[in-house]
Amino acid sequence: MQPFVFNTVPQLICESGSALALAERCRRLGIDKPLLVTDPGLMAIGLVQPVLAALDAGGMPAILFDQVREDPPEATVEAAAAAGRETGVDGVIAVGGGSSMDVAKVVAVLLGGSQPLSALYGVDQVEGARLPMILVPTTAGTGSEVTPVAVITTGETTKAGVSSALLLPDVAVLDPDLTLGLPPGVTAMTGVDAMVHAIEAYTSKVKKNPISDNLAREALRLLGANIRTAVHSGSDREARAGMLLGACLAGQAFANAPVAAVHALAYPLGGHYHIPHGLTNSLVLPSVLAFNMPDAAPLYAELAEILVPGVSGGVEARAAALVVAIRALIDDVNLPATLQAAGVPEQDLPMLAEDAMLQQRLLVNNPREVVLADALDIYRAAYGATA
């Protein structure tokens, strides 16, 4: 067996209503004055206020930072850290999507240590300690609550990652009640994002391991079985719970067996056109699957048996069925199927391909080597949805 290391969150709580019991979780971690990180959209729909009220009632009033936006820039991270520093917080809570959780992770490090933000980027660059941290996802997608990575926007079209086991929280709280109000479009994009995490973890070339494999398979089963119901019947609590747990398991999988070409080609789309991350993954997923087929067909055939129960035929036929199933799913949840439909200019494809090649930390995990000409071919296929 190939040697591997598997890291994950010390405690995972999965229960409806569990977000209203954060005061007790804080006490157990020695937190007296938490900073709660969230975004204005969640505040506007009233999702965070019950959590704040429960913290107040539990004797744990939080300092609120609610200015996180999608693809958070460095300025947002610094502003959140300043808010925490000025008020003397001793712990960090995030209630939100991947952006809020990523900001909270970095802020916990900035407030718990002495390094500047610029020194944190890269792999294992975090030194010292961090503040105690609790992450509470409100979308079933990123899996950020169980990953040791935070992605921050560093320029107009560039992002950088902070990767360290110290970014794993002390507690991850999965409360499906917080996801009941997600709009269908957000549910679809984040759900497909989580499915990409499972698929790429299962086929990751460098750190694929038995634990991540089993997590990825179960994640894909939960996500595939529940995403259509969650999109079209958003108040179905069981479907929401299945999606939230599936996204979390996929997060645990790809935190240890990293993602690859789908994400590498998705990042430039988000950077240049500010397309939501889940949708960028969805737009390139079928074409990347088709490109990887010569090297990944046996693994894709195994995954097809999860999404297409009873699928028959040889390895190539079952692997091809996975691509067909993914295309059908994207259509069923009403996401645009092509780069053209998403408004990406065709003349930009060469530029996007060059940008994608900068994501070597991801491309090295891909089951098939990707060179510049391959990236351009994948984008061209995704532009017209032909593989």
Disulfide bonds with the S-S distance in Angstrom:
none
